[in-house]
Amino acid sequence: MDIGIIGAGMSTVGFITNLKGSHEITIFDKARSTGGRLTMHSREHEGNIIKFNLGAQYAKAHSLDFKRVLEAAGCKTLSGTILDNLNQTIIKSSDKFVHKDGLHSVVKYHLADKKIELERSVTNINLKESMLSFNGSPEKKFDLIISSIPLPQFNNIANINSTFNDDLYSKCLAVGVLLKNDMPFTHSCYKNISDKLSWASLSRSFCDESPISITMHFSQDFSNNSFDLENKDIASIAIDDIVKSLGIDKALFTDNIKVFKWRYALCKKNYTKEGYMKINDNVFAIGDWALGPRVESAYDSGKHLAQLISE
């Protein structure tokens, strides 16, 4: 079959690595690189590369299959300890897989030999004719079209009126900051820091090679309510809050900062029993929304559809 896939994320990895038979597959993604919401931002600083792990910080593997997927790409278990700041308890870290170059490296590894057209936006899906349209390019027909992008975006380009709207997702705000040193931090990661910050981690938790940085993720409520704030204000709130909550000297933070926003980040619950959505005989949708808000759920969604197609 000639298969067109929209989105180069973890659900696409689940589909492709479990699909049987010989197929012609083309993956389209509007971004400059693969990975979807598994984002890491890197920039040079005094001859070194700073790593801001702005996407999913880690992945758990509930199945041996997914564990093998992570380990094959070079993932290791999280280094150091995690403090639940609310309860002042240490959380298990040995079940959390990280990658020294960010979890998007898992997607990059497993799609390395696939045909991927990056910076290629799909502008319309003709459901009846199984055709994709692109900016400045003619339509292309496929035997099978698979969407792995957030459902509201899929609904928009497929012109579908669906109950699966923006309420399916919560927004997410993340801030990465270069630190002068990490001496005041007793732990590598912190959870439930405050009502604003849900998670923070030092770069040493996944990579010893990077200059020391910290990435802070805001809570769902704060992200939803503050999404449209200016980046400088978001960064200021994050730094002030962690300084207050953990008793860290504000002078430790530099002005080397990166803010990242996801409009469609964490899905709130699972919406299908099958792990995918059938639009018609030639068009399907996959993603973490189908099974739950976890990295492995995205993989499993693609896997379930691959098993159906391979029957």
DOLO-811491 format. One line per 10 residues: number of its first residue (from 0); their letters; for each residue x negated, y, z negated of C-alpha. Coordinates in Angstrom, 1 decimal. Example, Ala and Ser with C-alpha at 12.3 -4.5 7.8 and 13.67 -1.06 7.14 Angstrom:
BEGIN
0 = AS = -12.3:-4.5:-7.8 | -13.7:-1.1:-7.1
This chain:
BEGIN
0 = MDIGIIGAGM = 0.0:0.0:0.0 | -1.0:3.6:0.5 | -0.6:5.1:-3.0 | -0.8:8.8:-3.9 | -1.3:9.7:-7.6 | -0.8:13.2:-9.0 | -3.2:13.8:-11.9 | -6.6:12.3:-12.9 | -6.1:11.5:-16.6 | -5.9:8.5:-18.9
10 = STVGFITNLK = -2.6:7.1:-17.6 | -4.1:7.0:-14.1 | -7.0:5.0:-15.6 | -4.5:2.6:-17.1 | -2.8:2.2:-13.7 | -5.8:1.8:-11.5 | -7.8:-0.5:-13.8 | -4.9:-2.9:-14.1 | -3.5:-2.8:-10.5 | -4.0:-6.0:-8.5
20 = GSHEITIFDK = -4.3:-6.4:-4.8 | -5.8:-4.3:-2.1 | -4.5:-0.7:-1.9 | -5.5:2.7:-0.4 | -5.4:5.1:-3.3 | -5.8:8.8:-3.3 | -5.8:10.9:-6.5 | -4.9:14.6:-6.5 | -5.7:17.0:-9.3 | -5.4:20.8:-9.5
30 = ARSTGGRLTM = -8.3:21.0:-11.9 | -12.0:21.2:-11.2 | -12.7:17.9:-13.0 | -11.0:14.7:-14.1 | -9.7:14.1:-17.6 | -6.5:16.1:-18.0 | -6.0:17.0:-21.6 | -9.2:15.2:-22.7 | -11.1:18.4:-22.3 | -14.7:19.3:-23.2
40 = HSREHEGNII = -16.2:22.7:-22.5 | -19.9:23.0:-22.2 | -22.1:26.2:-21.8 | -25.7:27.0:-22.0 | -27.2:28.7:-25.0 | -31.0:29.4:-25.4 | -31.9:26.6:-23.1 | -29.5:24.1:-24.8 | -26.0:23.0:-23.9 | -23.3:23.8:-26.5
50 = KFNLGAQYAK = -20.4:21.3:-26.5 | -16.9:22.4:-27.5 | -14.8:19.3:-27.9 | -11.5:21.1:-27.2 | -9.4:18.2:-26.0 | -8.5:15.0:-27.9 | -11.3:14.6:-30.5 | -11.1:10.9:-30.7 | -9.1:7.8:-29.6 | -8.0:4.8:-31.6
60 = AHSLDFKRVL = -7.9:1.4:-30.0 | -5.0:-0.8:-31.2 | -5.6:-3.4:-28.5 | -8.8:-5.2:-27.5 | -8.2:-4.2:-23.9 | -8.3:-0.5:-24.6 | -11.3:-0.9:-26.9 | -13.2:-2.4:-24.0 | -12.1:0.5:-21.8 | -13.6:2.9:-24.3
70 = EAAGCKTLSG = -16.8:1.0:-25.0 | -17.5:0.4:-21.3 | -17.5:4.2:-20.8 | -20.0:4.6:-23.7 | -17.7:5.5:-26.6 | -19.0:5.0:-30.1 | -17.2:5.3:-33.5 | -17.1:8.7:-35.1 | -20.2:9.7:-37.1 | -19.9:11.0:-40.6
80 = TILDNLNQTI = -16.9:11.4:-42.9 | -13.5:12.9:-42.6 | -11.9:14.9:-45.4 | -8.2:15.3:-45.8 | -8.3:18.7:-47.3 | -4.7:18.6:-48.5 | -5.1:15.5:-50.6 | -8.9:15.8:-51.1 | -9.4:12.2:-49.9 | -11.8:10.6:-47.4
90 = IKSSDKFVHK = -10.2:9.2:-44.3 | -11.4:6.1:-42.5 | -13.6:7.1:-39.5 | -14.7:3.7:-38.2 | -11.5:3.2:-36.2 | -11.9:6.4:-34.3 | -13.8:6.3:-31.0 | -15.7:9.4:-29.6 | -17.9:10.1:-26.7 | -21.0:12.3:-26.8
100 = DGLHSVVKYH = -19.8:14.1:-23.7 | -16.1:14.2:-24.7 | -13.3:11.7:-24.0 | -12.8:13.0:-20.5 | -16.0:10.9:-19.8 | -13.9:7.8:-20.1 | -11.7:8.9:-17.3 | -14.7:10.0:-15.2 | -16.4:6.6:-15.7 | -13.4:4.5:-14.7
110 = LADKKIELER = -12.4:6.7:-11.7 | -16.0:7.2:-10.5 | -15.6:5.1:-7.3 | -12.1:6.3:-6.5 | -11.0:8.8:-3.9 | -10.2:11.9:-5.8 | -9.3:15.3:-4.3 | -10.0:17.9:-7.0 | -8.7:21.5:-7.0 | -5.8:20.1:-4.8
120 = SVTNINLKES = -2.4:21.2:-6.1 | 0.7:19.3:-5.1 | 3.4:21.9:-4.5 | 6.3:19.6:-3.6 | 7.4:16.0:-3.8 | 9.9:14.9:-1.1 | 11.5:12.0:-3.0 | 13.6:10.8:-0.1 | 10.7:10.6:2.4 | 7.9:9.8:-0.2
130 = MLSFNGSPEK = 5.9:12.8:0.9 | 3.6:15.2:-0.9 | 3.0:18.8:0.1 | 0.0:20.9:-0.7 | -1.0:24.5:-0.5 | -2.3:25.2:2.9 | -2.2:21.6:4.0 | 0.3:19.4:6.0 | 2.6:17.0:4.2 | 1.3:13.4:3.7
140 = KFDLIISSIP = 3.5:10.3:3.4 | 2.8:7.5:1.0 | 4.2:4.1:0.4 | 4.1:4.8:-3.4 | 3.9:8.1:-5.3 | 2.9:8.1:-9.0 | 3.0:11.2:-11.2 | 0.8:11.3:-14.3 | 1.3:15.0:-15.0 | 3.6:16.4:-17.8
150 = LPQFNNIANI = 7.3:15.7:-17.0 | 8.3:19.4:-16.8 | 5.7:20.0:-14.2 | 6.8:16.9:-12.3 | 10.4:17.9:-12.5 | 9.5:21.3:-11.0 | 7.6:20.1:-8.0 | 10.1:17.2:-7.4 | 13.1:19.6:-7.8 | 14.7:17.4:-10.4
160 = NSTFNDDLYS = 17.2:18.7:-13.0 | 16.4:16.6:-16.0 | 16.9:16.5:-19.7 | 13.2:16.0:-20.0 | 12.3:19.6:-20.4 | 9.8:21.7:-22.2 | 11.1:20.6:-25.6 | 9.5:17.2:-24.9 | 6.1:18.8:-25.6 | 4.5:21.0:-28.2
170 = KCLAVGVLLK = 1.9:23.6:-27.3 | -1.7:23.3:-28.5 | -4.3:25.9:-29.3 | -8.0:25.0:-29.9 | -11.0:27.2:-30.7 | -14.6:26.3:-30.4 | -17.3:28.4:-32.1 | -21.1:28.1:-32.1 | -22.5:28.0:-35.7 | -25.8:29.3:-37.0
180 = NDMPFTHSCY = -26.2:26.0:-39.0 | -24.0:23.4:-40.6 | -25.4:23.4:-44.1 | -22.2:24.5:-45.9 | -20.1:21.7:-44.4 | -20.1:18.5:-46.5 | -18.1:16.5:-44.0 | -18.2:16.1:-40.2 | -14.4:16.5:-39.8 | -11.6:18.0:-41.7
190 = KNISDKLSWA = -7.8:17.2:-41.5 | -4.8:19.1:-42.9 | -6.9:22.2:-43.5 | -4.0:24.5:-44.0 | -0.5:25.2:-42.6 | -2.3:26.8:-39.6 | -5.2:24.5:-38.9 | -4.6:20.7:-38.6 | -8.1:19.6:-37.6 | -11.7:20.8:-37.4
200 = SLSRSFCDES = -14.8:18.9:-36.4 | -18.5:19.6:-36.1 | -20.3:18.6:-32.9 | -22.5:16.3:-35.0 | -19.4:14.0:-35.4 | -19.8:12.9:-31.7 | -23.1:14.3:-30.4 | -26.4:15.0:-32.2 | -27.9:16.6:-29.0 | -25.6:19.7:-29.0
210 = PISITMHFSQ = -26.4:22.9:-30.9 | -24.1:22.8:-33.9 | -20.5:23.9:-33.1 | -17.1:23.5:-34.7 | -13.8:23.0:-32.9 | -10.6:23.9:-34.6 | -7.1:22.8:-33.6 | -4.1:24.6:-34.8 | -0.9:22.9:-36.1 | 2.0:22.3:-33.7
220 = DFSNNSFDLE = 4.1:25.0:-35.4 | 1.4:27.7:-35.3 | 0.5:26.8:-31.7 | 4.1:27.0:-30.5 | 4.7:30.3:-32.3 | 1.4:32.0:-31.5 | 0.7:30.6:-28.0 | 0.9:34.0:-26.3 | -1.5:35.8:-28.6 | -4.7:37.2:-27.1
230 = NKDIASIAID = -7.7:34.8:-27.2 | -9.7:37.1:-29.5 | -6.8:37.2:-32.0 | -6.4:33.4:-31.9 | -10.2:32.9:-32.5 | -10.1:35.5:-35.4 | -7.2:33.7:-37.1 | -9.0:30.3:-36.8 | -12.2:31.5:-38.3 | -10.6:33.5:-41.1
240 = DIVKSLGIDK = -8.4:30.5:-42.0 | -11.2:28.0:-42.2 | -13.4:30.4:-44.1 | -10.6:30.8:-46.7 | -9.5:27.2:-46.8 | -12.9:25.6:-47.0 | -14.8:28.4:-48.7 | -17.3:28.8:-45.8 | -19.3:32.0:-45.4 | -17.9:33.9:-42.4
250 = ALFTDNIKVF = -21.5:35.0:-41.5 | -22.1:31.4:-40.4 | -20.0:31.9:-37.3 | -21.4:33.4:-34.2 | -19.6:35.4:-31.5 | -20.1:32.5:-29.0 | -16.5:31.4:-28.8 | -14.2:29.4:-26.5 | -10.4:29.4:-26.8 | -8.3:26.8:-24.9
260 = KWRYALCKKN = -4.5:26.6:-24.5 | -2.3:23.7:-23.4 | 1.3:24.5:-22.6 | 2.1:20.8:-22.5 | 0.0:19.0:-25.1 | 1.4:16.7:-27.7 | 4.6:14.8:-26.8 | 7.0:14.5:-29.7 | 8.2:10.9:-29.3 | 8.5:8.1:-26.8
270 = YTKEGYMKIN = 11.2:8.2:-24.2 | 11.2:4.9:-22.4 | 11.1:1.2:-23.3 | 9.3:0.2:-20.1 | 6.4:2.6:-20.5 | 7.1:4.5:-17.3 | 10.0:6.2:-15.5 | 11.3:4.9:-12.2 | 12.6:7.8:-10.1 | 13.4:5.7:-7.0
280 = DNVFAIGDWA = 11.8:2.6:-5.4 | 8.8:4.6:-4.2 | 8.3:7.2:-6.9 | 7.3:6.6:-10.6 | 6.2:8.8:-13.5 | 3.7:7.7:-16.2 | 2.1:9.4:-19.2 | 1.8:9.4:-23.0 | 5.3:10.8:-23.3 | 6.6:7.4:-22.3
290 = LGPRVESAYD = 5.2:5.5:-25.3 | 4.0:8.0:-27.9 | 1.5:10.9:-28.6 | -1.7:8.9:-28.4 | -4.5:8.6:-25.9 | -4.0:4.8:-25.8 | -0.3:5.4:-25.1 | -1.2:7.2:-21.9 | -3.4:4.2:-20.9 | -0.7:1.7:-21.7
300 = SGKHLAQLIS = 1.9:3.6:-19.7 | -0.2:3.3:-16.6 | -1.0:-0.3:-17.4 | 2.7:-1.2:-17.7 | 3.5:0.3:-14.3 | 0.5:-1.5:-12.7 | 1.8:-4.8:-14.0 | 5.2:-4.1:-12.5 | 3.7:-3.1:-9.1 | 1.4:-6.2:-9.2
310 = E = 4.2:-8.7:-9.7
